[in-house]
Amino acid sequence: MNVEIDPFVRDAAARLGGGVPYALKALAGQLADDPDMGRPSGLQGVLAVTVDGDMFEDCPDLSVGYVREPDRLQIRFLRPARSPESPAGSGVATDTGPDTHDEGREPGRDPDRSADPATAALTVREVADAWHRITRLLRRKAPVSYAALRAGAAPAALAALEEVLGVPVPVELRALWLLTSGDDGGNGWGCLPGNGALLSLDAVAAAYRRKTDSQAHEDTRNAGRPEGERITVWKESWIPVVALGPFDTASGLYLDAATGYLGRWSRFNDRHDEELDTLVTYLEEAADMLEAPALATRDKPGLIDGALVWLSGVDPAQEDRWRPLTG
């Protein structure tokens, strides 16, 4: 079995400890011999194993996720994990067990449980492929922006966020957050079109609380309004995903968990318009524009001092420093 390790995963391994790249290599050898050694993760189509860090110098316990195909296996994410104690003689990896992806989740709250497995697996692959296309280009041409991306979220952190939101996180958003849990901004610019930045999980929770509080205020007023004049500024199924910028959360994009489409939100409760993009198509278009800048339509990618900067968000005072990205 051919085992591939995404460059983003290799970079994450190098940052986690001197022994992590070797542990990852050892795990890849095990998976080549036994590709079914993993257990289902919190995502349909993604298997996960834990690595006992005590087996290696300068290596924490690790959670590693991979996708298996008939002729190859691709390691998609890597993060520190508090793994269960490895049985004697178990070698490098053990199964993840239920505590790595079910911790803190109530029965019936698994967003993937009711989804068609084949569709969910395809969605996971599409999100991962689009995000890896984006990060590969950032790694090569915009290292400042690449370094600003956070590591993937732990399944337990996603379960905790679901408790705050009160709604299951859709499979596509869950897949993205397992790959990266936010964008701190390269020199102040987010890496998505318009210099938008992926919100951290804490920022998602804070924005959601603000918006639901605002809707609760409107609901109080709606009680005295005719039915046709009642105002909706936020729905429970809307999950904030992207902010206007890493330091500007006045507006951004949400994902409607009920419909799967993106929409615009604003702190000022102005009119909401659906983007008619899914998260998959949004990420795929961003990747397309980065790989073929000459064909970009919505925005134009460029560089300022090693950071990716989209033309629509460039301050006029800095336009002379902006250089268009070349494919």
Secondary structure as the mmCIF struct_conf table of DSSP 4:
data_model
#
loop_
_struct_conf.conf_type_id
_struct_conf.id
_struct_conf.beg_label_comp_id
_struct_conf.beg_label_asym_id
_struct_conf.beg_label_seq_id
_struct_conf.end_label_comp_id
_struct_conf.end_label_asym_id
_struct_conf.end_label_seq_id
STRN STRN1 ASN A 2 ILE A 5
HELX_RH_AL_P HELX_RH_AL_P1 PRO A 7 LEU A 16
TURN_TY1_P TURN_TY1_P1 GLY A 18 GLY A 19
HELX_RH_AL_P HELX_RH_AL_P2 VAL A 20 ASP A 33
TURN_TY1_P TURN_TY1_P2 PRO A 35 ASP A 36
STRN STRN2 ARG A 39 PRO A 40
BEND BEND1 GLY A 42 LEU A 43
TURN_TY1_P TURN_TY1_P3 GLN A 44 GLY A 45
STRN STRN3 LEU A 47 VAL A 51
HELX_RH_3T_P HELX_RH_3T_P1 GLY A 53 MET A 55
BEND BEND2 PHE A 56 PHE A 56
TURN_TY1_P TURN_TY1_P4 GLU A 57 ASP A 58
STRN STRN4 LEU A 62 ARG A 68
BEND BEND3 PRO A 70 ASP A 71
STRN STRN5 ARG A 72 PRO A 80
HELX_LH_PP_P HELX_LH_PP_P1 SER A 83 PRO A 87
TURN_TY1_P TURN_TY1_P5 ALA A 88 GLY A 89
BEND BEND4 VAL A 92 VAL A 92
STRN STRN6 ALA A 93 ASP A 95
HELX_RH_3T_P HELX_RH_3T_P2 PRO A 98 THR A 100
TURN_TY1_P TURN_TY1_P6 HIS A 101 HIS A 101
BEND BEND5 ASP A 102 ASP A 102
TURN_TY1_P TURN_TY1_P7 GLU A 103 GLY A 104
HELX_LH_PP_P HELX_LH_PP_P2 ARG A 105 GLU A 106
TURN_TY1_P TURN_TY1_P8 PRO A 107 GLY A 108
TURN_TY1_P TURN_TY1_P9 PRO A 111 SER A 114
BEND BEND6 ALA A 115 ALA A 115
HELX_RH_AL_P HELX_RH_AL_P3 PRO A 117 LYS A 141
HELX_RH_AL_P HELX_RH_AL_P4 PRO A 143 ALA A 147
TURN_TY1_P TURN_TY1_P10 ALA A 148 ALA A 148
STRN STRN7 LEU A 149 LEU A 149
HELX_LH_PP_P HELX_LH_PP_P3 ARG A 150 ALA A 154
HELX_RH_AL_P HELX_RH_AL_P5 PRO A 155 LEU A 165
BEND BEND7 GLY A 166 VAL A 167
HELX_LH_PP_P HELX_LH_PP_P4 PRO A 168 PRO A 170
HELX_RH_AL_P HELX_RH_AL_P6 VAL A 171 LEU A 179
BEND BEND8 SER A 181 SER A 181
STRN STRN8 ASP A 183 ASP A 183
STRN STRN9 GLY A 186 GLY A 186
TURN_TY1_P TURN_TY1_P11 ASN A 187 GLY A 188
STRN STRN10 TRP A 189 TRP A 189
BEND BEND9 CYS A 191 CYS A 191
STRN STRN11 LEU A 192 LEU A 192
HELX_RH_3T_P HELX_RH_3T_P3 PRO A 193 ASN A 195
STRN STRN12 GLY A 196 GLY A 196
STRN STRN13 ALA A 197 LEU A 198
HELX_LH_PP_P HELX_LH_PP_P5 LEU A 199 SER A 200
HELX_RH_AL_P HELX_RH_AL_P7 LEU A 201 ASN A 222
TURN_TY1_P TURN_TY1_P12 ALA A 223 GLY A 224
BEND BEND10 ARG A 225 ARG A 225
HELX_RH_3T_P HELX_RH_3T_P4 GLU A 227 GLU A 229
BEND BEND11 VAL A 233 VAL A 233
TURN_TY1_P TURN_TY1_P13 GLU A 236 SER A 237
STRN STRN14 TRP A 238 GLY A 245
TURN_TY1_P TURN_TY1_P14 PRO A 246 PHE A 247
STRN STRN15 ASP A 248 ASP A 256
TURN_TY1_P TURN_TY1_P15 ALA A 257 THR A 259
STRN STRN16 TYR A 261 SER A 266
TURN_TY1_P TURN_TY1_P16 ARG A 267 PHE A 268
STRN STRN17 GLU A 274 THR A 278
HELX_RH_AL_P HELX_RH_AL_P8 LEU A 279 GLU A 291
HELX_RH_3T_P HELX_RH_3T_P5 PRO A 293 LEU A 295
BEND BEND12 ARG A 298 ARG A 298
STRN STRN18 PRO A 301 ILE A 304
TURN_TY1_P TURN_TY1_P17 ASP A 305 GLY A 306
STRN STRN19 ALA A 307 TRP A 310
HELX_RH_3T_P HELX_RH_3T_P6 LEU A 311 GLY A 313
HELX_RH_3T_P HELX_RH_3T_P7 PRO A 316 ARG A 321
STRN STRN20 ARG A 323 PRO A 324
#
